[in-house]
């Protein structure tokens, strides 16, 4: 079964952008090859973030860890955790 979910390119979101402010969920698709220098600068989110790698490799940096993910792998980042991709 194919599920088509309309999602914006990565960008800032606010609580008012959520469908239900009591359940803050956003879905983004980001193609790092289209990002400046192929990465996303340090940032954080008020919500939990799940990152799943579709193809290639990616390095996730937090304030105290560095994790390399390969295609098919993912990671869960808690809310308000500074990170870079």
Backbone as CSV, one residue per row, in Angstrom:
resi,resn,N_x,N_y,N_z,CA_x,CA_y,CA_z,C_x,C_y,C_z
1,UNK,0.839,-1.170,0.000,0.000,0.000,0.000,0.884,1.232,0.000
2,UNK,0.566,2.178,-0.842,1.278,3.447,-0.875,0.471,4.479,-0.114
3,UNK,1.155,5.221,0.725,0.506,6.309,1.450,1.193,7.593,1.035
4,UNK,0.421,8.514,0.520,0.970,9.803,0.121,0.648,10.827,1.185
5,UNK,1.686,11.372,1.790,1.517,12.379,2.837,2.118,13.674,2.314
6,UNK,1.308,14.722,2.194,1.895,16.001,1.762,2.772,16.559,2.856
7,UNK,4.014,16.835,2.535,4.917,17.388,3.533,5.761,18.462,2.892
8,UNK,6.076,19.493,3.665,6.892,20.584,3.132,8.365,20.215,3.148
9,UNK,9.139,20.928,2.379,10.591,20.804,2.517,10.931,21.284,3.923
10,UNK,12.073,20.866,4.415,12.458,21.238,5.778,12.430,22.744,5.943
11,UNK,11.892,23.180,7.030,11.814,24.601,7.313,11.297,24.792,8.722
12,UNK,11.276,26.011,9.182,10.828,26.250,10.545,9.334,25.981,10.704
13,UNK,8.947,25.518,11.855,7.537,25.276,12.159,7.239,25.879,13.512
14,UNK,6.009,26.236,13.717,5.602,26.719,15.032,4.442,25.865,15.518
15,UNK,4.109,25.995,16.781,3.024,25.199,17.358,1.747,25.386,16.543
16,UNK,1.515,26.577,16.025,0.294,26.820,15.263,0.280,26.055,13.941
17,UNK,1.436,25.547,13.498,1.514,24.790,12.249,1.031,23.359,12.410
18,UNK,0.877,22.877,13.645,0.471,21.503,13.859,-1.021,21.350,13.609
19,UNK,-1.409,20.182,13.127,-2.822,19.890,12.924,-3.553,19.946,14.255
20,UNK,-2.931,19.391,15.287,-3.493,19.408,16.642,-2.402,19.884,17.594
21,UNK,-2.516,21.087,18.151,-1.459,21.610,19.029,-1.152,20.715,20.227
22,UNK,-2.103,19.862,20.636,-1.856,18.956,21.752,-1.074,17.714,21.334
23,UNK,-0.903,17.523,20.035,-0.151,16.383,19.503,0.787,16.913,18.425
24,UNK,1.907,17.536,18.845,2.797,18.223,17.898,3.595,17.261,17.015
25,UNK,3.081,17.024,15.820,3.738,16.128,14.866,3.880,16.851,13.534
26,UNK,5.056,16.779,12.969,5.322,17.326,11.640,6.067,16.265,10.846
27,UNK,5.861,16.232,9.554,6.594,15.316,8.683,7.330,16.149,7.648
28,UNK,8.632,15.908,7.544,9.451,16.625,6.581,10.238,15.627,5.751
29,UNK,10.472,15.965,4.527,11.405,15.227,3.677,12.515,16.202,3.338
30,UNK,13.738,15.793,3.588,14.879,16.653,3.298,15.889,15.886,2.468
31,UNK,16.215,16.409,1.314,17.250,15.835,0.463,18.527,16.631,0.745
32,UNK,19.434,16.030,1.502,20.639,16.752,1.908,21.484,17.200,0.725
33,UNK,21.374,16.519,-0.410,22.160,16.932,-1.574,21.703,18.292,-2.096
34,UNK,20.528,18.748,-1.684,20.017,20.053,-2.108,20.238,21.129,-1.044
35,UNK,20.782,20.732,0.088,21.035,21.679,1.170,22.420,22.300,0.998
36,UNK,22.599,23.506,1.539,23.891,24.167,1.476,24.941,23.301,2.163
37,UNK,25.988,22.977,1.453,27.089,22.140,1.924,26.613,20.750,2.371
38,UNK,25.470,20.315,1.865,24.924,18.977,2.106,24.700,18.667,3.584
39,UNK,24.332,19.654,4.362,24.029,19.383,5.765,23.032,20.396,6.312
40,UNK,22.538,20.107,7.489,21.628,20.998,8.194,22.356,21.498,9.433
41,UNK,22.426,22.804,9.585,23.157,23.405,10.698,22.523,23.062,12.044
42,UNK,23.240,23.388,13.103,22.766,23.133,14.473,21.398,23.767,14.686
43,UNK,20.493,22.998,15.263,19.146,23.466,15.550,18.503,22.537,16.569
44,UNK,17.302,22.859,16.982,16.542,22.003,17.896,15.066,22.151,17.568
45,UNK,14.247,21.260,18.121,12.805,21.264,17.888,12.080,21.130,19.228
46,UNK,10.887,21.699,19.332,10.112,21.501,20.551,9.468,20.115,20.595
47,UNK,9.538,19.385,19.484,8.960,18.048,19.423,10.067,17.002,19.267
48,UNK,9.720,15.749,19.484,10.633,14.632,19.243,10.857,14.520,17.734
49,UNK,12.061,14.144,17.340,12.360,13.991,15.908,12.818,12.568,15.626
50,UNK,12.282,12.005,14.567,12.720,10.698,14.072,13.360,10.941,12.719
51,UNK,14.605,10.540,12.581,15.330,10.695,11.315,15.523,9.308,10.731
52,UNK,15.117,9.127,9.483,15.287,7.858,8.764,16.057,8.151,7.487
53,UNK,17.102,7.381,7.237,17.949,7.583,6.064,17.405,6.726,4.919
54,UNK,17.043,7.387,3.822,16.522,6.662,2.653,17.633,6.078,1.795
55,UNK,18.711,6.833,1.610,19.828,6.347,0.814,21.103,7.044,1.264
56,UNK,22.228,6.404,1.026,23.507,6.982,1.411,23.761,6.871,2.904
57,UNK,24.665,7.694,3.380,25.043,7.738,4.789,24.851,9.156,5.305
58,UNK,24.645,9.281,6.600,24.513,10.598,7.215,25.101,10.530,8.623
59,UNK,25.668,11.633,9.049,26.212,11.720,10.411,25.345,12.688,11.196
60,UNK,24.844,12.220,12.327,24.043,13.036,13.230,24.945,13.443,14.387
61,UNK,25.027,14.733,14.643,25.817,15.245,15.757,24.886,15.817,16.809
62,UNK,25.130,15.469,18.073,24.474,16.128,19.185,25.583,16.738,20.026
63,UNK,25.234,17.340,21.145,26.269,17.996,21.942,27.308,17.035,22.490
64,UNK,26.970,15.739,22.618,27.933,14.805,23.186,28.098,13.501,22.410
65,UNK,27.457,13.385,21.241,27.551,12.142,20.476,27.655,12.420,18.987
66,UNK,28.230,11.450,18.285,28.270,11.451,16.828,27.836,10.058,16.385
67,UNK,26.783,9.994,15.561,26.247,8.712,15.118,26.207,8.706,13.599
68,UNK,26.780,7.667,12.983,26.714,7.521,11.533,25.606,6.532,11.199
69,UNK,24.671,6.973,10.357,23.559,6.131,9.933,23.706,5.792,8.461
70,UNK,23.275,4.587,8.105,23.303,4.121,6.724,21.869,3.980,6.227
71,UNK,21.691,3.808,4.933,20.359,3.651,4.346,19.579,2.577,5.097
72,UNK,18.334,2.903,5.431,17.484,1.974,6.153,17.558,2.104,7.664
73,UNK,18.505,2.879,8.175,18.634,3.071,9.615,17.981,4.391,10.031
74,UNK,17.706,4.506,11.327,17.098,5.720,11.828,17.525,5.994,13.254
75,UNK,17.112,7.143,13.743,17.437,7.558,15.099,16.289,8.409,15.624
76,UNK,16.075,8.356,16.926,15.064,9.176,17.580,15.787,10.203,18.451
77,UNK,15.483,11.469,18.236,16.074,12.539,19.041,14.992,13.133,19.931
78,UNK,15.283,13.266,21.196,14.322,13.815,22.135,14.084,15.292,21.842
79,UNK,13.019,15.823,22.390,12.705,17.239,22.184,13.784,18.122,22.789
80,UNK,14.011,19.251,22.160,14.956,20.277,22.621,16.404,19.828,22.624
81,UNK,16.761,18.801,21.881,18.155,18.353,21.772,18.805,19.068,20.583
82,UNK,19.856,19.829,20.858,20.601,20.476,19.781,21.236,19.388,18.927
83,UNK,21.116,19.542,17.599,21.702,18.551,16.701,21.973,19.158,15.329
84,UNK,22.819,18.470,14.598,23.178,18.832,13.242,23.162,17.555,12.415
85,UNK,22.828,17.683,11.148,22.738,16.499,10.265,23.663,16.720,9.082
